[in-house]
């Protein structure tokens, strides 16, 4: 019931949805039209309220001011908070606060920079995003899948699968070097201004790009970077950042499409935000596809990460994209097909997570809480990776989850012998009595064929 309440709350109100449809239709019908009357919509009460609900649903941490959602709702109240914010935007006295930077560990041992704006700034960013996203959505190319409504990683993988089936098996697995940190502001704003003529909206976006970034050093002291002198980058973590980052790389998609480079070089571009692959016909990848890709990125003042960018033949070795591992295989009938499954690192991460959530030191925690946390992780992983040829791997992860849950129950009930534990806590008890989430072990493509 609680999940349903949240879902109902996040449904875009009809009045806002109607406005978004009109903006999209206008942009689609007139590719050269520049929108000039958007700023007054940003501080509309219904838009700010919906923006607040969307931001709150992401459950993000407080920004540099330390103000949380709980504090807003307990102290001044949402209505008062949004009325004050609306007045700031309307009177054009609104100024964004510095962005709090934290470092997030990555699987390879490196760290990813994450910028956390304050809640007030995230709400205004969301309000602007609600207005401008439909406009740019009308322009985006079919090869782009990331951070777009009604498009997903599965759609991108479907595009890759289709290209591989057509013989585009020489793959440029491209990785951009520090993309979010290197986007040139001047060129990005020029792309935004192709569609947005409203000076108020442009000024807000410039302010967010120029917002100082505060990071706590090893000595515990805050250090500040960015600010008005900053000419590059948009911090990962801001509500508006994914749209802006997607918009800038739309230039690459647009050049590829308008100049007919897919047909000219037999190279299909598939992009999900700053992750991209170029699928080429035999013999064209290195001499032509890579050369053209480098040329366009150089014009955009972006660079490839030479260490991570590679060219592979999908028949000889696999390549990774969006957490999946892809290669060409021969089926039992001898027919070629693209084999797509969760990557080894993705499986390693979920197994490690399951192990961590069922450790011995967690036995004092009520069992329903343990199961709830475990199910949340398993359900989220399954929802993302339940695609293509995942059957065997899902079976392996399912068995690992069962064994870890059984081990946790043995420790909780002081059952030392594994064999006794298997008899006392069989799979039926794990699922029917304790409510463990059952991972699907039949991939979607197999289910689809069974129904055909």
C-alpha positions, 0 to 999 in steps of 0.5 A: 500500500505504501509503494502504491501511495508513492507511485500515485504521488509521482504520477505527473499531474494532468496540467503539467503533462498537458504542458509537456506534451504541447512543448514536445509537439511544438519542438517536434513540428518546428525543429528551428523554434526557440522557446522564450516563455518558460521561466514563469512556469518554473515557480508555478505552485503545481510544478514546484510541488511536483518537483519536490515530490520527485526529488524527495522520492530519490531519497538523496542526502542533504547538501552543504547546508545540512538541511534534510527532507525530514527537517523541512517537513518538521520545521517550516513545512513543505508549503512554506518552504516552496512558497519561499523558493517560488518567491526567490525564483520569481523575484530573480533573487534565487542563487544556488548554494555550493555543491557538496562533493563526495567520493564514491568507491568504484569496483576497480578500486578508483573513485567517482566524484559525486556532487550533492546540491542542496534540496532547494537547488535540486527542487528548482533544477527539477522544475526546470527539467520538467519544462525543458526536457520535452523540448530536447526529447523531441530532438534526440536521436534514436541511437541515444538511450540514457536518461530519457523517458521511456528508454532503458538499458534493455532498449540499448542492448536490443539495438546492439543485438540487432547490429550484431545480427546484421554482421556489425561484429567489430566493436569499438568499446569507447570510454570518455575520459572524465566526461562530466568534468570536461564538458565545456560550458560555452559550447554546452550553453550554445547547444542549450540556446539552440532551443531555449531563448528564455534568458531566465532559464539560461541564467539559471543553468549558467548559475548551476554550472558555475556553482562552487564545489566544496570537498572535505580534505583528508585533514578534515578541512573544506576546500573549494573549487569551481565558481565563476572562473570555472569553464568546464564540467557539470557535477554528477549528482545534480538533477539537471546534470544528466540532461545537460550531459546527454544534450552535449553528446547529442552533438555526436549523435546528430553529426553521425545521423545527419552526415549518414555516417552509419551508412557511409562507414557501416558503423552503428552508434549506440550511446547511453549517456557517456557510455557508447559503442560503435558496431562496425562491419568487418574491416571498418572499425579501426581505419574508419570508425575510430578515425571519425569518432576521434575527429568528432570528439576532438571538435567537441573538446572531449577525449577518449580514455586510451586505456579503457577504449578498445576494439574487439571482434565479438566473435573472438572476445566479449565486450562490456556495456552497461553491466552486461557482457556481450559476444557472438555465439553459435546456438545448438542449431548452428545459428549465430546469435548475440549472447548477452548476460550479466558481467562477471563484475556484476555477479560478483557485486550482487553475491558480495552484497548478499553475503554482506547482508547475511553476515553473522554479526547481523543475527541480533537484527529482527529477521524480517528486516534482514529479509527486507534488505536482502529482497530489495537488493535481489529485486533491484538487481534482477529487474535490471539484469533479467534480460537475454541469456541470463538464465544460468547466471540467475540460477547461480545467484539464486543458489548463492542467496539460498545458501547464504540465507540458510547459513544465516538461519543456522547461525540465528538458531544455533544449528551447527551441522550444514546437513541439519540446516538443509533439512530444517530450512529447505528452499520451500521454507525460505520462500514460503515462510520467510518470504525470500525473493525468488530470482527468475531463472527463465530469461525474457527471450526464452519466456517470449518464445515459449508463449509464441 
